[in-house]
Each structure stands twice: as structure tokens, then as C-alpha cells.
């Protein structure tokens, strides 16, 4: 059989693009199994906003320093592709603003004590941006020991001074990175739930369910029907197992970040160990953010064998390895992901052609 384009032309469809601004130009109500569909080119939106939630309790000096020592691994991928990023910092005790604390506790940080950079938001144009970020991020160890990263995240995003800074942007991919050696115990009361017995505080009626924060972020980032891939994710660098818990524990209380790991799983985030290689974890997180930002969604079911993907008119090869170079088709959500040297930068024109298997 021949392609369905001799008389009708190739039907052009735009499929759930990564950015807005495209429209359908034609469609078939009945399909031939040989009809070829081509997606019009759409440009990658390079806006990425990242919020670090830093545990500033008494045991965090070494972990903050480890992040500072390896932060170049985080910046390098964004800089090499020319992404338009914004990076802000809050702390795990910003939640206190919800119980009468000063609103300044939840403002994005530009340092601590007498050392300040003057930049609450780090961008590609920020002078000496990596060192500025390090100063912003190293929040010291005099913060509250009741670490509530998710409640603090919400306090920071709801802070009117922060909102005036236009962070996060509505059209940016939003990523949260939590650095903590304890678990989140966000609660409806000001008193701590951490009495040393995890069975008590995980079962406490005052503990705020994780779904509350997922729903909050879904609403904040305009997620519809739970389709949050491409909108935001939450990552953790924390205590992932009992071996790491023993390494960082002081006083024997439970520190495994169970809720952090559950949130990362729910939002497609990365889970990195606070006892591991910070450089590798930061590189993995930045790479995952870029993959999610450049993931390309299709609105037609298709025969994968007929799929052809192009970046700026050049065909991209298929790869079977996430560490390889090329693209993968994701049947679970009918999308295309890019890897290695083929990860497109902002403004790259992405187009695909395929034989559909479903009626539009």
C-alpha cells in the first residue's frame, strides 16, 4: 500500500505540545492504516525554576558543605544547553510563619547572618552565579530542629514578597530539591511530633498527609487530571536506608526520609542519599529536570515502528539506553524523551511523523 498523501496530502496535527502556540491544521475522522501524520514543529520552552529546601538544623553543616563542593555538577547541564533557569532557596523551618512567626522567615534566602549576596534569585546572568548560590544555600545550623520541608515549601510559595519576584513562573518547569537528614513532619500544630518513636508521629492525627502537598503543587502548577510530568517534580537528598541512618544519627531517633521518598516517587523525582556522592546525585537531578522539561507528548496512539523524530530537521536515532544518545518512545504516556547529546536546548524545533493506530 502507498502512503495516504498523494491526493490528500499529509494530515498535519499538533499533539499536546510542550509549549502552547500551535494549532491543528487538519484531521481524519476515519483512518487508513497507512496514513502518515506529521507533527508541526514546536520549539522547546527552556524555562526552569528550581527551589532548594535546605535543612538548617544543627546536624547539617557537613551536608551543606558537600552540596557546595559539588554544585558545579548541577549547573553544568543547564549552562551547556542554554536553559533559562531561576534558582531560589528556602529552609525547613520556614513553616513557622504559619504559627505567628515573621513573614521574613519564609522569604527566599540570599545568605545568612551578616553575609548576603543581594540576589534572592540566581539566573544565568547573575554574576559569579555558582558562588552566589553557595552563599544563599549554606543556611547554617541554627535553624529549628523540627524539620518540615513540605510545610515550609508551601509557606515560601505563599509568601507575598516571594510572589512579587515572579518565582516560580507559570510557564516554567518547577523542580523542588529537599536536602535534609531527617523526615518531613509537617503538622497542623506548632509543637513537634518527633518524640523518638516513628510509630507515634507517622500515625499522629496532626501529621499533614502527603496528598495535601501533592494537591497543593498540582493546583499551583496547573496540573490537570494528575498529569504532572512536564509540570513539576520533587527530589530528595536525604536518608534513604538504615545504613545511612546509622551514619548520620545522633541520639538514635529515626531519620529515614520516608515521606521525602514517597513524594519523589509520586512526582517523578530523584532520590539521592545524603551519605552518597553529592556530585552524582546533583548531576542526576539536573539531568532528570532537563528530560522532563524536554519531554514531548503525542495525542495520537501510534505504531512505534513508524515513528520518526527530528530536531531542527535532522532525524534523531532511537536509543535503548537512558545513558545513550537519541530518543525513546514512552508507551505509558505516549511521549518522546531525549537523551545524551540529543537533548534539545531552548528554541530547538521538534517534529515527528508516525502512523496512528487510533481515530482522532
N, C-alpha and C positions, 0 to 999 in steps of 0.2 A: 504494500500500500504506500501511497505517497503522502507527504505532509499536507495538512489542510490549509495551505497558504497560497495555492496557485490563483484562485479566484477571490477567496475571501480575505486573503492577507493574514498575517499572524495576528491573532487576537491579543491585544496588549492589556495586561492587568497590572494594577499596583496592589501588592499584597501586604497588609499590615506593616507598613514600612517602619524603619527605625525612627524616622523623623516624619513630621507632617509636611504637607505641601504638595502631595501627589494625588492624582485622581484617576478613576477608571476611565479608559477611553473606549472600551468595547468589551462585550462578554457574550458567551454562548449559553443558551438555555439547554441545548442538547449537545452532547459532545461526541465526536468520533474518537475512537481510542488512539488515533494517530494525530489528533490535533495538537499543535505545539503552541504553548503560551510563553510569552516573554514579559518579564517584569521591566517596566521603565526604570531607568537609572534613578537612584536616590542617593543623596550624599550622607555620609556618616556624621552624626552630631557628636562633636568632640567635647561636650561639656561634662565634667565630672566633679562632683562636690564630695569631700571626704571629711568626716568628723571623727577625730580621735577622742575617746573617752578614757582618760588616764586615771588610774588608781593612785591617789596621792596619800595613801595611809603610810604608817610607819615602817612597813617592810618592803617598800617599793623602790628604794634607791638604786639597787643593782639592776633591776629590770628596766627602769627608765634610762639608765646609762647604756644598757645593752641595745635598746632601741636607738638611742642617739648614735652609737658606734656603727650601726648598720643601716641608717636611714637612706644612704645613697642608693641602696638596692631597691628601695621603694620608689624613689624619684626617677630612676634612670629610664624605666619603660615609658612613663608618661612624657618625659622630656624628649626621648628619641622619636616618638610618634607625633609630637607637637600638640598634645591634648590641652584643652582649655580647662585647667583644674583650679579648684579653690580648696584650701585645707584649713580647718579650724580645730580648736582644742577646747574640751571641757573636762571636768573632773568627776569622779564617782561620788563626790559629796555635794554636787550642785542641787541635789534633791531638797536640801534644807530650805530652799526658797519657798517650798510648798508648805512649810510649817513655821512661817514667820521670819525666816532668815532674809537677809538683804538680797535684793534682786541682783546685785553685783556678783554674788556667788555663782550665778548661772551664766554670766556673760562670758563670751569666748575669750580665751586667755591669750595674753601677749607677753607672758613671763610670770614671775612670782617674786614677792618680796620687793626689793629695790631694783631688780633687774627686769627691764621691759624693752621690747623691741619696737613698740608703736604700730605693729601690724597684727591685728586680730585674725586677719585672713591672709594666708600665703597663696600667691599665684605665681605663674611663670615669670611675671615681670617684677616680682619682689626682689630687691637687691639682696644678694647673698642668701637666697631663699632657704637653703638647707640648714644653715646655721640659725637663721631666724626661727625656723620650725623647731629646731632642737631647743632653743631658749623657751619658746612657747610651750613645748611638750614637757620639759623637765619641771614638773609642778611640785617637786619636793616631797617631803614625808610628814608634813604637819597637818594633813587633812584628816577628816573624820574617818574613824575605823569602821564605820557602818557603811560598807561599800554598796551603793545602789545605782549601778550603771544605767539601767533602763529608765528608772525614775529620773535620774539626772539628765539623761538624753532628752527626755520629754521636757524637763524644766528648761534646758538650753534652747530647744527648738521653739518653745512658747515664750521665751524672753523677748520683750518688745525691742530692746536695744539690739539684740542679735538679729531680729527680723528686719530691722532697718538697714542691716548690712547686706540684705538680699542673699542670705545663705540659709538653707540651700536654694538654688534656683529651681523654678518649676520645671524647666525643660532639661535639667541635668540628671545624670545617673547619680544617685546618692548612696554613699557607702559609709558604714559605721565600723570603726575598729576599736574594740574594747581591749585595753591592757589591764589585767588585774590578776592578783594571786589568790583571790577569794571568789565566792559566788555572789550573784546578784540576789539581794534580799529586799527588793523594793516592796514597801508596805504602806498600808493606809494609816499607820500610826507613826509617830516620831520616834518611839522607843525601838531599840534594836531587837530583831528576832533571833539574833545569834547568841544562844545560850550554851553553845558547845555540843548540843545534841541535834544533828541534822533532821532526825525524825520529827522533832518538835517544830523547827522553823519551816520545813517544807510542808508540813501539814497545818501550819498556822492559818486561821481564818483571816488574818490580816495581810498575808502574803498576796501581792497582786499577781493574778495569773499572767503567764507569758502572752496568752492570746490578746490580752488587753493592749499590750505594747505592739504586737503584730498588727492589730486592727488600727491602732493609732498611726503607725507608719504607713499602712495601706492607704488610709484616708489622706494623710499628709502628702503622699507621693502620687495620688490619683490612680491607685491600683483598682482595677475592675475585675470582679469575679476571681480574685486570688491570683491573677496573672502578674506576679510581681517581678518575674525575671525581666531584666532590662530596665527596671524602675529603681530598685534599691537592693542592698543586701547588708547583713550584719556579720562581721567577722570577730573572732576572738583570739587573743594571745593570752592563754591562761593555763590553769592546772587541769590537765586532761585525764590524769590517771593517778592511782595511789602511789606509784613510784615517785612521780613529781611532787605529789602532796607531801610525802615524807621529806623530800629535799627542801621544800620551802616552808614547811610547817613550823610554827613557833607556838608552843603551848598545847599542841596536839589537837586543835579544833579542825573540823572538816573544812577543806579549802577547794575541793574539786569543783570546777565551774560547770556544774550540770546544766544550769539554766542558760549559761552562755552557749554551751554546745548545742542545746536544743534550739536556741534562737538562730544559730548559724545554719543548722540543718533546715529549719523552716524557711529560711530566706536565701538559700544558696550561697552561704558564706563559707569562708575558710576557717578551719580550726587549727591553730598553731600552739605548740607547747611553750610555756614561759620558761621551761627547763631546756629547751632545744636551741637550734640555730636560728637566731633572730633574722639574720640576713636571708636565709632561705624562706622563712615564713613571710617576711615583708615582700620579697620578690614574688612569692606565690599569690599573696593577696593582691598586689598591684596587677599581676597578670590576669587574675580572675576578674577583677574590675573591668579591665580592658575587654576581655572576652564578652562579658555581659553587656557592656556598652556597645559593642560592635556586632552583637548577635542579630541576625536578620530573619524576620518572621515572614512566613508564607501563609496565605489564606486559602490555598487550594491543596488538597491532598494530591500526592503525585507519585509517579513511578521513579524511585531514586536512581534507577539505571539510566534515566533520560535527563537527569539534572546536569546543567552546565552553569558554572558560576564565573562571573567576570568582575574584575576590579579595573576601572578605567579602561575598559575594552580588552584587557588581557585575561585570558582564561586561567583560572586557578586550579591546580591539581587537587585531587582528593587525597586526604591522609587518613590513615587508620590509627594514628598515634597522636595524642594531645601534645606530645613533645616534638612532633614533626612539623612540617611546613605544608600548608594547604588549608582545605576546608573539610568539615564534617557535616553531614546531614543528620539532624536530630529528629528522629521519628516521633519521640514522645510529645514534642510541642511544635513539630513541623517548622523547624528553623534551621538556619545555617550558621555554624560557628567557624571562626578563622583562627589559625594557629601559626606560630613561628614568624617567619619573615613575611607571611601573607596577612598578618593582622593589619587591617586598613587604618590609616590615620584620618583625621578630620578632613572632610571635603572629598574623600575618595568616592567615586561613583560606582555603586554596586548594582549589578544586574544579573538576572538568572533567566534561564529558559528550561522548560520541562514539559513532559506530557502529563496532564492531570488525570486523576482517577475518580474525581468527584465533580458533580454538577455545581456550578456557582449558584 
